[in-house]
Each structure stands twice: as C-alpha cells, then as structure tokens.
Amino acid sequence: RSMTGFGRFELNEDGRKLSVEMKSVNHRYCEIGVRLPKKLNFFETAVRNIVKKYASRGKIDMYLYYEEESDSTESVRYNRNVAEEYIRYMKQMAEEFNLSSDISVTSLARMQDVLVAEEAEPDEETLMPFVERAVRGACEQFVATRTAEGAELRKDVEEKLDSILAGVDEIVKRSPDIVSAYRAKLLAKVQEVLGETPVDEQALATEIVQYADRICTDEETVRLRAHVKNMRDTLDATDNVGRKLDFIAQEMNREANTILSKANDLIVSDIAINLKTDIEKIREQIQNIE
C-alpha cells in the first residue's frame, strides 16, 4: 500500500451528524494527528487506536466535525445556594428599609445565575459506537485509496525490475566478447612490438586470465538476480514491506556500483549506469510504500 491516501465518511442519524476526513503523506514512522471538537475530546485516544489498526506508517491527519440537532443537547441547572443568598438579602433589605416583601418564583428565577442554561454532557456509552462507526468508515476508504495507489507503485517497480534483469542478461552475454576483444587487441600489440619474434602463448594466456578475473561480474550479476527475486517475493507479502524493500534496493545499488567499477567496456558501463538509474527510481517509489 502507498503511504499517501485520503478517506472521508459521514454519519447522520438520530439528530446527530459526524463527518470524518483523513489524509496521509510519507513518513518513516506512524504519526497520527487527530483534531476533535471540544465535545468529543475524550475520544482522542480511542480514535488513535482505531487508526493504528488500519495504518502502520505515514503522517496521518484526521479531522472530526460533529453537530447535534436535538434539543437534548442543552439543559438547565438550578443553583439553590445562589437562590438562597438572593432571598436572604431581599428579606434583610425589606426589614432595614421597612418595605414589603414581594418575592416570587418568577422574579427569583430571573436573578443572575439562579437558573443557568448549559450544554448537556454527552453520553460516552451511546456516543462511542457512533464515533467508532464513522472513524472506521473513513479508515476503510483511506485504505482503499492507499491500496489503489500501491497497485500503481507496484506496477512501476515491476517494470523497473524487468529492465534491470534485461540489463543483467546483456552484461552476462557481453562478457565473453569483452575477453575475446581484449585477447585480440593484446595479441596485436605484442606482435607489433616483437615483430617476427614468436609470442609467448603462456604469458599471453596468463595476462588474459588475470584480465578476465578483474572484469568478472558473475558474482554481482548472480546476487543482483537474487535481489530482484527477493524484491518480487516481498511485493507479494501481505504485511508492511516498505522498510524491507528499501533495504533490498540498497543491496541492489551496491552490486550495480561494483559492476560499474569493474567495467572496462563502454557498452557494459552504459548498461551499469542504466541499472543504477532504474534502482534509484525504484528507491524513490519505495519511499511511498507503507
């Protein structure tokens, strides 16, 4: 799966509406940022734990928007102590100024802070399943977009691997021709220097063997083919493979560097450079894989 994704889900029922949006970009680890309305703050840990079940890498940002249409979201609180204070002072004022006391429920209720309208505390037990459904819905869509983009990344990586194997085949095929060309070139040089003097075939053969050993890339090509197979097997795995793929790509790059350093032929050098280019492109794509 790609580490880049987007998910959105909305639930609207029983006078409650919850919209969840989430997006992610590349990150070495799993970093989750959750923005909740004040009323849902106590669900932050639960939301993070749900998201962790759907993603193991990436910088993920999630936003929750919550609305309630029901009148039950507000309640009235009666402050008895405040009411008692008002009554006590009113009676004291009536006695001190010889006034009639005309305290009524209506007038008392109008006094500041006797009756206070406040938002009702949410019921966590009934609200949590609602929040969880919405978050999971967004996460499922989020994973779907990551999976779709991951399929495109895999396709591109597979094409680059095919190109690498083709390059390796060309190098293997080219190796005998390089040795033959070197032998002919060396023999011509020796004959030019010695003239009619017979050529020491044993010394010539020794030089050619040493040259062939210096430019031999059999070990590197074998390992490079093994790394390609390992990468393809890893792409078939169902778990998170990004870090392992990155390690394999590093090993592939090491073999390509060795081939390039041994190259004493323009064609092989060009092929080795193309190998390094394809491997670098693979590494760039792997940075996007979870």
C-alpha positions in Angstrom: 0.0 0.0 0.0 1.0 3.5 -0.6 1.6 5.9 2.3 -0.4 8.6 0.5 -4.2 8.3 0.9 -7.4 10.0 1.7 -10.6 8.9 3.3 -14.0 10.6 4.2 -17.1 9.3 5.8 -20.3 10.9 7.2 -22.9 9.5 9.6 -26.2 11.3 10.0 -28.8 9.8 12.3 -30.9 10.5 15.4 -30.3 14.2 15.1 -26.5 13.7 15.2 -24.1 14.3 12.3 -20.5 13.3 12.3 -18.1 13.9 9.4 -14.6 12.3 9.4 -11.8 13.2 7.0 -8.3 11.9 6.9 -5.3 12.1 4.7 -1.7 11.0 4.9 1.8 11.6 3.4 5.1 9.8 3.6 6.7 9.3 7.0 9.3 7.0 8.4 7.1 6.1 11.3 3.4 6.2 12.1 2.5 9.7 13.2 -1.2 10.4 13.9 -2.7 13.8 14.4 -6.4 14.0 15.5 -8.5 17.2 15.6 -11.7 16.8 17.5 -14.5 19.2 18.5 -14.4 20.1 22.2 -17.4 17.9 22.9 -15.5 14.8 21.7 -12.1 15.4 23.2 -12.3 12.4 25.5 -12.4 10.1 22.4 -9.0 11.1 21.1 -7.1 8.0 22.5 -9.8 5.7 21.2 -9.7 7.3 17.7 -5.9 6.9 17.6 -6.1 3.3 18.5 -8.7 2.6 15.7 -6.5 4.4 13.1 -3.4 2.3 14.2 -5.3 -0.8 13.1 -5.5 0.5 9.6 -2.1 2.0 9.1 1.5 1.3 10.3 3.4 4.1 8.6 2.8 7.6 7.3 2.0 11.0 8.7 -1.8 10.9 9.1 -4.1 13.8 9.9 -7.7 13.2 10.9 -10.4 15.8 11.4 -13.8 15.2 13.0 -16.8 17.6 12.6 -19.8 17.0 14.9 -23.3 18.5 15.0 -26.4 17.8 17.1 -29.8 19.0 16.1 -31.7 17.6 19.2 -32.9 19.9 21.9 -31.4 17.5 24.4 -28.0 19.0 23.9 -28.8 21.7 26.4 -30.0 21.6 30.0 -30.9 24.0 32.7 -29.1 23.9 36.1 -30.7 25.3 39.3 -28.3 26.9 41.7 -30.1 26.5 45.1 -27.3 28.2 47.1 -27.4 31.3 44.9 -31.2 31.5 45.2 -30.9 31.3 49.0 -28.4 34.1 49.0 -30.8 36.3 47.0 -33.8 35.6 49.3 -31.7 36.2 52.4 -30.6 39.6 51.2 -34.0 40.6 50.0 -35.5 39.9 53.4 -32.7 41.8 55.0 -33.4 44.8 52.7 -37.1 44.6 53.5 -36.5 44.8 57.2 -33.9 47.5 57.1 -36.0 49.8 54.8 -39.4 48.8 56.1 -40.5 47.5 52.7 -43.0 44.8 51.8 -41.5 41.6 50.6 -42.9 40.6 47.2 -40.5 37.8 46.3 -42.0 35.4 43.7 -40.7 32.4 41.9 -40.8 34.3 38.6 -38.7 37.2 39.9 -36.3 34.9 41.7 -35.8 32.8 38.5 -34.8 36.0 36.6 -31.9 36.6 39.0 -28.5 36.1 37.6 -27.1 32.6 38.0 -30.2 31.1 39.7 -31.1 29.2 36.5 -28.2 28.5 34.1 -28.6 27.0 30.6 -25.7 24.8 29.8 -24.8 22.2 27.2 -25.5 18.7 28.4 -22.6 16.4 28.9 -22.5 13.8 26.1 -23.3 10.2 26.9 -20.0 8.4 26.2 -21.5 5.0 26.1 -24.0 5.8 23.4 -21.8 8.2 21.5 -18.7 6.0 21.3 -20.2 3.4 18.9 -21.4 6.3 16.7 -17.9 7.8 16.6 -16.3 4.4 16.0 -18.5 3.6 13.0 -17.7 6.9 11.4 -13.9 6.6 12.0 -13.8 3.1 10.7 -15.8 4.1 7.6 -13.2 6.8 6.9 -10.3 4.4 7.6 -11.7 1.8 5.2 -12.0 4.4 2.4 -8.5 5.6 3.3 -7.0 2.1 3.0 -8.8 1.6 -0.3 -7.1 4.7 -1.8 -3.8 3.6 -0.4 -4.2 0.2 -1.9 -5.2 1.6 -5.3 -2.1 3.8 -5.4 0.0 1.0 -4.1 -1.0 -1.1 -7.1 0.3 1.6 -9.4 3.5 1.8 -7.5 4.0 -1.9 -7.7 3.4 -1.9 -11.4 6.1 0.7 -11.9 8.5 -1.1 -9.6 7.9 -4.4 -11.6 8.7 -2.7 -14.9 11.9 -1.4 -13.4 12.8 -4.8 -12.2 12.2 -6.2 -15.7 14.6 -3.6 -17.1 17.2 -4.5 -14.5 17.1 -8.2 -15.4 17.3 -7.4 -19.1 20.4 -5.3 -18.3 22.0 -8.2 -16.3 21.3 -10.5 -19.2 23.1 -8.1 -21.6 26.1 -7.9 -19.3 26.4 -11.7 -19.0 26.1 -12.1 -22.7 28.7 -9.4 -23.4 31.4 -10.7 -21.0 32.9 -13.4 -23.4 33.1 -10.8 -26.2 35.0 -8.4 -24.0 37.6 -11.1 -23.1 37.9 -12.1 -26.8 38.3 -8.5 -27.9 40.9 -7.9 -25.2 42.9 -11.0 -26.4 42.9 -9.9 -30.0 43.9 -6.3 -29.0 46.7 -7.6 -26.7 48.0 -10.0 -29.3 48.1 -7.3 -31.9 50.1 -5.0 -29.6 52.6 -7.7 -28.7 53.1 -8.7 -32.3 53.6 -5.0 -33.2 56.3 -4.8 -30.5 58.0 -8.2 -31.1 57.7 -8.2 -34.9 58.9 -11.7 -36.1 59.7 -12.9 -32.6 57.4 -15.7 -31.6 54.7 -14.8 -29.0 54.9 -16.4 -25.6 51.4 -18.0 -25.6 51.6 -19.0 -21.9 52.4 -15.4 -20.8 49.6 -14.1 -23.1 47.1 -16.6 -21.6 48.1 -15.6 -18.1 47.5 -12.0 -18.8 44.2 -12.7 -20.4 43.1 -14.8 -17.4 44.1 -12.1 -15.0 42.2 -9.5 -17.0 39.1 -11.7 -17.2 39.3 -12.1 -13.4 39.5 -8.3 -12.9 36.4 -7.6 -15.0 34.4 -10.7 -14.0 31.0 -9.7 -12.7 29.5 -13.2 -12.3 29.0 -12.9 -8.5 27.5 -9.4 -8.8 25.0 -10.5 -11.6 24.0 -13.6 -9.6 23.4 -11.6 -6.5 21.5 -8.9 -8.4 19.2 -11.5 -9.9 18.7 -12.9 -6.4 17.8 -9.4 -5.1 15.3 -8.9 -7.9 13.6 -12.2 -6.9 13.6 -11.3 -3.3 12.1 -7.9 -4.0 9.3 -9.5 -6.1 8.6 -12.0 -3.3 8.5 -9.2 -0.8 6.0 -7.3 -3.0 3.8 -10.4 -2.8 3.8 -10.3 1.0 0.7 -9.1 2.8 2.4 -7.3 5.7 4.1 -3.9 5.7 7.0 -4.2 3.3 8.3 -0.6 2.8 11.4 -0.8 5.0 12.4 -4.3 3.7 12.1 -3.1 0.1 14.3 -0.1 0.9 17.0 -2.4 2.3 16.9 -4.7 -0.8 17.2 -1.7 -3.1 20.3 -0.6 -1.2 21.9 -4.0 -1.7 21.0 -3.9 -5.4 22.6 -0.5 -5.7 25.8 -1.9 -4.1 26.0 -4.6 -6.8 25.4 -2.1 -9.6 28.2 0.1 -8.3 30.6 -2.9 -8.2 29.7 -3.8 -11.8 30.3 -0.2 -12.9 33.7 -0.1 -11.2 34.8 -3.3 -12.9 33.5 -2.3 -16.3 36.3 -1.9 -18.9 33.9 -1.7 -21.8 31.8 1.2 -22.9 28.7 -0.9 -23.5 28.9 -2.6 -20.1 29.4 0.9 -18.5 26.3 2.2 -20.2 24.3 -0.8 -19.0 25.6 -0.4 -15.4 24.6 3.3 -15.4 21.1 2.3 -16.6 21.0 -0.3 -13.8 21.8 2.4 -11.2 19.2 4.7 -12.8 16.5 2.1 -12.6 17.4 1.2 -9.0 17.4 4.8 -7.9 13.9 5.2 -9.5 12.8 2.1 -7.5 14.1 3.6 -4.3 12.2 6.8 -4.9 9.0 4.8 -5.4 9.7 2.6 -2.4 9.7 5.7 -0.2 6.0 5.9 -0.9 5.3 2.3 0.2 3.9 1.5 3.6 
